[in-house]
């Protein structure tokens, strides 16, 4: 495993981040003073129920949104705008450009994002399209692809740029269960590439399976509830006799039963 | 294995060996189905039927001064084209049209770009469009006469008016309709401002932009013919509108019809050959429009 030496500096630091956005009627606080650190090689999972601001948090790391308090720093530099060092894979199927073929979609990120020459970009794009198993569809337009294939292309696009961090916003949520399981396995297989990944999900099972570090967020507004390690297995912890998934479930949902002390 | 002899308790797991080959699950369509699927053919049938109806009514009426037959119109059209007189007028019209259309479309795109980049730009476009879009081009003729006199510049002025608002409205609607996700992907790849508009927003809005260009084309063409009847004499070769008006003045009704037919044919050709071809090779090929 490529888990980072704890003495080295964190790759990404989220420091006391409060995120707010305005709707037509009101101002919504999505997260409140959230702090965590991601190290190189992490598969870092943001886990929580809907309304915990995990997607908003990911958008802030992506640079689409500025925190109203706190800061997000990548390798010591504050994030102020979107950029190809933080490639994002979205949940939506329409994240591919319909006027570009599969290969061209990947190459688009390479030519525009990192200024690669066209021929070089096409070559590298083909390589990554091969890696996600879509060689046969390299010259197909996205409208002819299934949802799972589109998600694969988006992941290939994200990885080809070799970003400092790959941000994934529930990329498998809109897929059917079989495809989702397949994609999760595929993602674990690319572990060797040691891409640092931040992964947003609301599925406890997915978080345990994919993550090596799991951040639990409580809803309305999102606050850090816990940060746990994961080895990919849902084992029973001898300390409390609970499976990891049960422990996470209690941590996330216990406050509904217990009255708040503060 | 006898299926009828089976009972519920005896059902076992069944696993088939399915070879890993692509099964072709298609049937080719019959000749009729295929012919019926050709747009051009179906429309051709409609046109032939209409032409036949025209011919028979003209013959029944037997008054070429009032309503020439299809044949007489075609003859006038042929004479006009072969002597080069009608051709000259068509080319003159197209030339003026291209100037006005290009200017109108350029202005529309600039306005729509301003509208996507700033709120005030959007307010400007929305207000101007709702003010001027309902204003018929003909209503501007007197003003054009005062400002630009009799001539091509007057025609171009009203052409720009007829193209600008329709195209700007559609382009802006298309730009606004581009999904947030696609914009975010574009910004993720390091694009912003003009490069984002050019590389992401414009192609993503192409279906709306194209339909705006088509509407703008139709508006421009009809405005042009009307404008030429007013300003035509001074603008060099006159154009199709002037040709129609002149033919009427010399009571050559078949030529009037031939002129009108030429207006229709040019309109259809541009629609079918230019816009359809563009749509087929872009938005339809990309699955953005069917």
Boltz contact constraints between the chains, C-beta under 6 A:
constraints:
  - contact:
      token1: [A, 82]
      token2: [B, 187]
      max_distance: 6.0
  - contact:
      token1: [A, 82]
      token2: [B, 188]
      max_distance: 6.0
  - contact:
      token1: [A, 83]
      token2: [B, 190]
      max_distance: 6.0
  - contact:
      token1: [A, 84]
      token2: [B, 189]
      max_distance: 6.0
  - contact:
      token1: [A, 84]
      token2: [B, 190]
      max_distance: 6.0
  - contact:
      token1: [A, 88]
      token2: [B, 188]
      max_distance: 6.0
  - contact:
      token1: [A, 90]
      token2: [B, 181]
      max_distance: 6.0
  - contact:
      token1: [A, 92]
      token2: [B, 181]
      max_distance: 6.0
  - contact:
      token1: [A, 94]
      token2: [B, 179]
      max_distance: 6.0
  - contact:
      token1: [A, 94]
      token2: [B, 181]
      max_distance: 6.0
  - contact:
      token1: [A, 95]
      token2: [B, 181]
      max_distance: 6.0
  - contact:
      token1: [A, 95]
      token2: [B, 185]
      max_distance: 6.0
  - contact:
      token1: [A, 98]
      token2: [B, 286]
      max_distance: 6.0
  - contact:
      token1: [A, 98]
      token2: [B, 288]
      max_distance: 6.0
  - contact:
      token1: [A, 99]
      token2: [B, 203]
      max_distance: 6.0
  - contact:
      token1: [A, 99]
      token2: [B, 286]
      max_distance: 6.0
  - contact:
      token1: [A, 109]
      token2: [B, 189]
      max_distance: 6.0
  - contact:
      token1: [A, 112]
      token2: [B, 189]
      max_distance: 6.0
  - contact:
      token1: [A, 112]
      token2: [B, 190]
      max_distance: 6.0
  - contact:
      token1: [A, 112]
      token2: [B, 191]
      max_distance: 6.0
  - contact:
      token1: [A, 113]
      token2: [B, 189]
      max_distance: 6.0
  - contact:
      token1: [A, 113]
      token2: [B, 190]
      max_distance: 6.0
  - contact:
      token1: [A, 141]
      token2: [B, 286]
      max_distance: 6.0
  - contact:
      token1: [A, 143]
      token2: [B, 287]
      max_distance: 6.0
